[in-house]
Amino acid sequence: MSNTALLTQPAARHLRAVEDIAPAAPPAARPVPAGTAPRGFALYVGIDEVKAAADGVSLSTLVEALRRTLSELAPHAETYATVALAPAGAGGRDVDVVRLALHEPSAIARTKQDQPEDDHVPGGVTIDISRRRVHIDGEAAALTFKEFELLQYLVLREGRTIERTELVASLWNHADGEEAPGERTIDVHVRRLRSKLGRYEDIVRTVRGIGYRFDRHADVVIRYGHGTPSPDRF
């Protein structure tokens, strides 16, 4: 089965056009630091499903086409694909969002340089993910490490209801010998978190019989910054 069989007509024409071009001479190898050796490469592709559909493809089609091409060119190559998810409306160039979400070092360093030094915190709630700080009406909220982890987990999955079992599995590391709480203990952590959010406590909403959800209000500001983890990978 050819590469073009996986693609829709517009994309297939583009791929055939590329295949018809005589291959250029490979670029000169860049020197690597002493004591290191190249083990592979990462190709960051910035495109969402809407733009992909406009080009006549989908993200899964692109991934499979690239994998098939690699298997033909280099049968010994191992591949791993991950799709970076970002909060809806986060803005920025798609490829930069992907690089940051997957913690590409040079992208993180560049973003850190571009990070404004303005520490002004407006009224309402400011949740600064990169600096791990929360301000309520201009005052720092004294959240514990686990309370912030809980809030961050919900914020990065804004609008999705998170079951208690998922919170336990994701926020308590059994490998470190940390004792996982029962599901009801999660409720205690949420109550304490809400009490520290004060009059904004309902941004952490209970979905009866299921779990919890973060609902953003007009007076909530979220600063993601260069240190924001990718919310999910699949």
HELIX and SHEET records of a PDB file:
HELIX    1   1 ASN A    3  LEU A    6  5                                   4    
HELIX    2   2 GLN A    9  GLU A   19  1                                  11    
HELIX    3   3 GLU A   49  ALA A   54  1                                   6    
HELIX    4   4 LEU A   59  LEU A   73  1                                  15    
HELIX    5   5 ASP A   94  ALA A  101  1                                   8    
HELIX    6   6 PRO A  105  ASP A  114  1                                  10    
HELIX    7   7 PHE A  145  VAL A  155  1                                  11    
HELIX    8   8 ARG A  164  LEU A  171  1                                   8    
HELIX    9   9 HIS A  174  ASP A  176  5                                   3    
HELIX   10  10 GLU A  183  LEU A  197  1                                  15    
HELIX   11  11 GLY A  198  ILE A  203  5                                   6    
SHEET    1   A 4 GLU A 139  ALA A 140  0                                        
SHEET    2   A 4 ARG A 133  ILE A 136 -1                                        
SHEET    3   A 4 VAL A 125  ASP A 128 -1                                        
SHEET    4   A 4 VAL A 220  ARG A 223  1                                        
SHEET    1   B 3 ILE A 162  GLU A 163  0                                        
SHEET    2   B 3 GLY A 211  PHE A 214 -1                                        
SHEET    3   B 3 VAL A 204  VAL A 207 -1                                        
END                                                                             
